[in-house]
Amino acid sequence: MSSRIFLSSPDVGPLEESYLVRALRSGWVAPLGPEVEQFERDVAERAGTAGAVALGSGTAALHLALLALGAGPGTVVVVPTLTFVATANAVVYTGAEPVFVDCEPASGNIDVDQLAELLNELARAGRTVAAVVPVDMFGSCADYTGLLPVCAAAGVPVLEDAAEALGATHGGRPAGSFGHAGVFSFNGNKIITTSGGGMLVSDDRDLLARCRYLATQARQPVRHYEHTDVGYNYRLSNLLAALGRAQLRRLDGMMSRRRDMRDRYAKLFAGVAGARLLGDHDQGSNCWLTTLIVDPGVAGWRVEDLAADLEHQEIETRPVWKPMHLQPVFAGRQARVTGAAETLFRNGLTLPSGSVLGEPEIERVLTAISRFLQLRGR
């Protein structure tokens, strides 16, 4: 039996081992330490921001940033309906109400025209919008050229959920640098990983200081344990930061391998009627995950057919995110939808994209897909 090929496995090796051993031998095995401080500087430099705060997850970063931006009871936060649930969950943590907006079909990113209409609608209703949280889907930045002026005109801050997009760019500008603050995730399947972890980046040093304070149980700067605010245990450990620093050194190479994989998928599906890659014209993408979109009426087959065939051959795939307005936990929440996200969910499939895949594994995936297409006369 062939070993299973996963969607996006961690890509770690001797460099990561050396960084971890060094951190262990330093004695800084508890949370915080010199590796955390340097990792923050490294990521801020990569994102082009004034500073960063290393945290236990991207979700924690979203939560703290939203609190710092004033999200809370009586406010709303606009979130794309096509996203991972953490984006919406973080809004609920603050007591604010998530309001969902649809995507545009070419990239799956937030529909700026629909966003503009939604912000006008909320303003007319007298709602206080604490933030707009665009999500950089599968490693491709949202249309910040169009989005930022819309939010500025509405007087609403932008919190960029770049959880999937470290290393990506829009107009030559790094992901994470758009808006008032940005968030990265270093979960196990992301383009770089710290096992679990995240980072908040911003040019607003006061916001960063506030979030750093809240992330360490809101402890006052005195010798005894003094607390005047409710805080959180959200800081990243020194050991995991060491892993992240090694990963960051290899980011460009890992992006290059993922882009090569996407290019090979693009060539494979180029002549297949009704099939396209999501965001395939975005040269600034970090190519975290390659996503196939299929029109079954044109192609004559569904993504579920391909997924089942690949699963039989121990090759993992995954559907596109189920839209938030369709999730039972958010039933009844306000949403401005066009059907675009629902169509992508119904007709989308993410394919193995990891930088850890070797040539034999890549050939196995491409051969399996080629045989599937041949059997359907495509």
C-alpha positions, 0 to 999 in steps of 0.5 A: 500500500502506498503511503498517504499523500497529504494536502500540506504537511509540515516541511521541516528538516535539519535547519529547524532541528538545529534552531530547536536544539539551540533554544533548548540548550539556552534554557529558555524553554518556558514562554517568551525569551530571545527567540520570540523577540527575534522572531517578532523582528524577523516577521515584522521585517518580512511584512514591512511593518513597524512591529509584531507580537508573537502569539499562540495562534492566528485566532488569538491574534485576531481576537486581540486586534479586534479588542484593540480596535474597539470590537465589543457588544453593540458593534459589528465586524464585517467578515467574508463569508468564504473563510475558515471559521476562526475569522468569525469566531474571533469576532464573537469572542469580543461580543461583537456581531459578525456580518458576512459579505460574499466573495468575487468568483475569480479569486474567492476573496472579498467582493469589494463592490458588495462590501461598499454597499454593505457598509452603506447599508450598515451606516444607514441603519446606524450600526457601529462597524468596529472593523472590516476583516478581509481574508487573503484566501489560500495565499492570494491577497484581497483587492486592497487597491479597491478595498482600502479606499472603500473602508477609509471613506466609511471610516472603518479600520481594516484588520487583514486576516493574512493567516494563509498569506505570509510571503504573498504580495499585492501591488508589490506590497507584502501581505499583512501590511494592509490596513491597521493591523495584520494577522498570520497563522503558523498552524501545522499545515500553513506555508511555514509552521511553529506547530501552532502559533500566530503573529500580529503585525502593525505600524501602530505601536500602541496597538501592539503594546496593548495586545502584548499586555493583554496576551500576558494575562494583563499583568501590571509592571510591578513585582507582585501579580497585579491585574486591572484588566482581564487578560489572556494566556496567548503568548508564543513559547520560545521553543516554537519561535525558534522553529518559526525562525528557521522556517522563515529562513526557508520561506522563499524556497518553500513558496517556489516549490508550491508555485511550481506545483501550481504551475504543473496543475495549471498545465494539466488542467489547461485543456480541460473544459469547465476546469480552472484554478482559483486565483490563477492569475495572481502572480503575488500569491504564495501558492499555499494551496492550489484550488480547482474549480469545476463547472460540472455542467461543462466538464461532465464530472464533479469535484466529488468524483475526483476527490473520491478517486484520489482518496481511493489512491490515498491522496488527500484533498479537501473542499473549499471552506463552507461559507459562514452564512451556511454554518449552523452556528451562525444561522440567522446572522446578517449576510450580503450574499450573491451566491458566489461563495456557495458556488465555490464551495459546491464546485471547489477542491483543494489539491496537494500543495505542500513544499515537502512533496518530492518528485515521486509524490508529485508524479503520483498525484499528477498521474492519478489526476491524468488517469481520472481525466482520461477515463472521462474522455477529457 
